[in-house]
Amino acid sequence: MADGRMVRVTIDPVVLVHGPGWPVAPAEAIARLLEAIERDPDVTIAILVRPQTDTLKSVDRSELVTGTLDRVGYRAVLSPIAVRPARLGALFRASGAPGGPLPDAADVLRLAHESGHAVTELEA
């Protein structure tokens, strides 16, 4: 307020949302994730991915294994994901799911996909 005018500062914080059962990213990768989302105000959700290394199986409607899939082209998402909370709230209000349990990372990604929000991917 050096010249006598008020300046309004808006902070758009970032939160990390855990994906239970997902591989946990190393600390240096999480630091890069936070840097990426904080650097670009247009990014709503940022995730860390790595090449899929686990065996992938296909199953039928009865949950019986029917084959092994080629891992090429598949990616594993690591936990946590970075989200701008103001936009996270908008996603859940739009889903018509007020209250209830707190969302995990899979919920956030599903709702983002369904509502057309872009998800920024970074190599873990």
C-alpha positions as CSV (number, residue, x, y, z in Angstrom):
1,M,0.0,0.0,0.0
2,A,2.9,2.3,-0.7
3,D,0.9,4.7,-2.9
4,G,-2.2,4.8,-0.6
5,R,-4.2,2.2,-2.6
6,M,-5.3,-1.2,-1.3
7,V,-4.1,-4.2,-3.1
8,R,-6.1,-7.4,-3.0
9,V,-4.1,-10.6,-3.1
10,T,-5.8,-13.8,-4.1
11,I,-4.2,-17.1,-3.1
12,D,-5.2,-20.2,-5.0
13,P,-3.6,-22.9,-2.8
14,V,-2.7,-26.4,-3.8
15,V,-3.5,-29.5,-1.9
16,L,-2.2,-33.0,-2.2
17,V,-4.8,-35.8,-2.4
18,H,-3.8,-39.4,-1.6
19,G,-4.6,-42.4,-3.7
20,P,-4.9,-45.4,-1.4
21,G,-3.4,-48.5,-2.9
22,W,-1.4,-46.4,-5.5
23,P,2.4,-46.4,-5.5
24,V,3.8,-43.4,-3.5
25,A,6.0,-41.0,-5.4
26,P,9.4,-40.2,-4.1
27,A,9.8,-36.8,-2.4
28,E,11.7,-35.2,-5.2
29,A,9.0,-36.1,-7.7
30,I,6.3,-34.6,-5.3
31,A,8.4,-31.4,-5.2
32,R,8.4,-31.2,-9.0
33,L,4.6,-31.9,-9.0
34,L,4.0,-28.9,-6.7
35,E,6.3,-26.7,-8.6
36,A,4.5,-27.5,-11.9
37,I,1.0,-26.8,-10.6
38,E,2.1,-23.6,-8.7
39,R,3.9,-22.3,-11.8
40,D,0.9,-22.5,-14.1
41,P,-2.3,-21.0,-12.8
42,D,-4.4,-22.7,-15.5
43,V,-3.6,-26.2,-14.2
44,T,-6.4,-27.6,-12.1
45,I,-5.0,-31.1,-11.5
46,A,-1.4,-32.5,-11.9
47,I,-0.4,-36.1,-11.6
48,L,2.8,-38.1,-11.6
49,V,3.0,-41.1,-13.9
50,R,5.5,-43.8,-14.7
51,P,5.6,-46.7,-17.2
52,Q,3.4,-49.6,-16.1
53,T,5.7,-52.4,-14.8
54,D,3.2,-54.7,-13.1
55,T,1.5,-57.5,-15.0
56,L,-1.9,-56.6,-16.4
57,K,-4.6,-59.2,-16.7
58,S,-7.9,-59.1,-18.5
59,V,-10.9,-60.7,-16.9
60,D,-14.4,-61.6,-18.0
61,R,-17.7,-60.6,-16.4
62,S,-17.2,-63.4,-13.8
63,E,-13.8,-61.9,-12.8
64,L,-12.0,-65.0,-14.3
65,V,-8.6,-64.2,-15.8
66,T,-8.8,-64.4,-19.6
67,G,-5.3,-63.2,-20.6
68,T,-2.3,-61.0,-20.1
69,L,-2.2,-57.6,-21.6
70,D,0.8,-55.9,-23.2
71,R,2.1,-53.2,-20.8
72,V,3.3,-50.9,-23.6
73,G,1.3,-47.7,-23.6
74,Y,-0.1,-48.1,-20.1
75,R,0.9,-45.8,-17.3
76,A,0.7,-46.1,-13.5
77,V,-0.5,-43.0,-11.6
78,L,1.4,-42.3,-8.4
79,S,0.1,-40.8,-5.2
80,P,-0.4,-38.1,-4.3
81,I,-2.0,-35.9,-7.0
82,A,-2.0,-32.1,-6.8
83,V,-5.3,-30.2,-6.9
84,R,-6.4,-26.6,-6.6
85,P,-9.1,-26.9,-3.8
86,A,-11.4,-24.2,-5.2
87,R,-11.7,-26.2,-8.4
88,L,-12.0,-29.5,-6.5
89,G,-15.0,-28.1,-4.6
90,A,-16.6,-27.1,-7.9
91,L,-16.0,-30.6,-9.3
92,F,-17.8,-32.2,-6.3
93,R,-20.7,-29.7,-6.4
94,A,-21.2,-30.4,-10.1
95,S,-21.2,-34.2,-9.3
96,G,-24.2,-33.7,-7.0
97,A,-22.4,-35.5,-4.2
98,P,-22.7,-33.1,-1.2
99,G,-21.2,-34.2,2.1
100,G,-20.2,-37.8,2.4
101,P,-16.6,-39.1,2.7
102,L,-13.7,-37.1,1.7
103,P,-12.6,-37.8,-1.9
104,D,-9.5,-39.8,-2.7
105,A,-7.4,-39.3,-5.8
106,A,-9.4,-41.8,-7.9
107,D,-12.6,-39.8,-7.2
108,V,-10.9,-36.5,-8.1
109,L,-9.5,-37.9,-11.4
110,R,-12.9,-39.6,-12.3
111,L,-14.8,-36.3,-11.7
112,A,-12.2,-34.3,-13.6
113,H,-12.4,-36.6,-16.6
114,E,-16.2,-36.6,-16.5
115,S,-16.4,-32.8,-16.3
116,G,-13.8,-32.2,-19.1
117,H,-11.1,-30.8,-16.9
118,A,-7.6,-31.3,-18.3
119,V,-5.1,-33.3,-16.1
120,T,-1.4,-32.4,-16.4
121,E,0.9,-35.4,-16.4
122,L,4.5,-35.4,-15.2
123,E,7.0,-38.2,-15.4
124,A,7.7,-39.4,-11.8
